[in-house]
Amino acid sequence: MLWASALQFSLEFVTPTMNTTAVDNRRLRERERGGRGGVVGAFSSLEYFHFCKAEPAHFFFSSSNRIAEYFTEGRSLLVRWKMEILIGLLISSLSLYCDFTDAECLVVSPASLVVKYGDPASSNCSSDTPVEMGWEATQGGVGLTDNKVKILNWKADGVTDWDNNPTCFTDGGLCQKQLNITVYKLPDSVSISYRKYPDPMVEGHQYLLQCLVQNIAPIGRLRVTFYKVSATGEQTELDTQQKSKDNIKTPENGTYTLDFTPGRDDDGAQLLCSAMLDLGPEGPQPPPVMDSNRLNTNVHYKPQFTSPGCFSMSITEGDTLSLNCSANGNPAPSYDWLLPHADPNTMEERSVVTITNMAKSHSGNYTCFARNPLGNSTCTVKVEVTVDYLPIIAGLAAAVVVILLVVSCFTYSSYYKHRRMGHYQLKDMLPRRHKNKHVVQHNGMDQSFM
């Protein structure tokens, strides 16, 4: 008896703003339709709406207190506390019932949509059992059906309301489900620029890049990426940014900035930014991307010598020396040479120095100066002039050989004349007679033999 009385009283507090006649009429309709029995059947559809759609904490602390005061008037404080706990448990049980009923009565499919501004959209609301239902929406709304149906379609030929969230409901609002719609719009333009134009852009200095994305929605789903494209076409990501503006549904302009510090390798590169609208798996795939224009970079830097740079070398006396001074710089550098055999205050204004017929006096340091408005660099080449003794040695050897040949010829000639063409005694030339020997004349000359 106490439970029934408490429930009856609680319902009066649950619907304090309702007209008594309306409540009675609603209860009468529930009875005619064979509504729920027992404690649950005591609720009309409008009472359900008032109770289930309010915050449970409000009813637990306000309704339970008021009901407890009614039943414990004039009784002890302990009795009142017990009654508050009892009524609180009852309301909590009813809250669980509301969650179950709300989750089971209607199903919206698809439950969420991502729609481009101006495009058509549709969704279905369905129930396990036939009920009177409708769609409440700023576009494509459908009134409560006259007949009980199991499915009802919502459709909009072109979504132009940025905050359109259609809600499917049953008679009296007993059940309702909301369709979540994200309306998006691609940007009108994406552009990149310098916040302050660099004139000129200098190596090691910092410059502020600015990427402007115009008229995009929802801006909270926008990701902006800065890129650098080298002179060879290699693309490098510099930074990615995203702003937390999930509560903004209408089109907005977005400005994104990046501090950029160029190096000499960035000379001739290009800078750009890319705007990607990432709407999740329900959005278009792949996510739409729009690139900005490209900024050409002209980085100024002081000269730097290229290979082989500064070195030492030896050169043979009499040969020709040629030294080329080459350095990278922007603007292009000018060159000066300081030569060891010239006046120390004299500079050769050229990138290549050439000296023919090198002599020992040309040995020393050859210093090149490369200059431009950003600074200068120096490079020194140490040159040593050497004498090649091989030709001298070869000449001396040849001379010795010639002298030896001359001496040999003279010596041979002198010896031959002495042995073959010397003076002879006539008596030595006459033939001699010997015993048992014969004299034979050969070619006018006598020779003896045994």
Salt bridges, closest charged atoms under 4 A:
GLU47 OE2 - ARG27 NH2 3.06
GLU69 OE2 - ARG80 NH2 2.84
GLU84 OE2 - ARG80 NE 3.50
ASP102 OD1 - LYS53 NZ 3.28
GLU132 OE2 - ARG33 NH2 3.91
ASP163 OD1 - LYS249 NZ 2.79
ASP171 OD2 - ARG29 NH2 3.09
ASP171 OD2 - ARG33 NH1 3.15
ASP188 OD1 - LYS185 NZ 2.68
GLU203 OE2 - ARG264 NE 3.26
ASP266 OD1 - LYS228 NZ 2.85
ASP278 OD2 - ARG223 NH2 3.75
ASP336 OD2 - ARG371 NH1 2.48
GLU348 OE1 - ARG350 NH2 3.00
